[in-house]
Amino acid sequence: MAPTILKGKNYALLVGGIVGIIALACYPIIVHPMLYPEEYKKVQRINRAGIKQEDIQPGNMRVWSDPFKPREDEKHK
């Protein structure tokens, strides 16, 4: 049995189908959260309630701060 070689319209349909499937898979992961961030912020607030982030931050790192700003304990050296 010889392999089928796709040309013209059939090739375009194959490539378009693959691109479409990838785009369809990316929508709920990338596009929807960017368009409707309120839903995801609400879920994060509920899930993170009662967690003090300073206690679980690894490596003695600051929580959501400017990485180029010196720490308070390093200012006076």
BELURWO-V605282 format. One line per field, one symbol per residue. burial: b if it has 16 or more other C-alpha atoms within 10 Angstrom, else e. A space follows every 50 residues. Layout:
# BELURWO-V605282
burial=???
This chain:
# BELURWO-V605282
burial=eeeeeeeeeeeeeeeeeeeeeeeeeeeeeeeeeeeeeeeeeeeeeeeeee eeeeeeeeeeeeeeeeeeeeeeeeeee
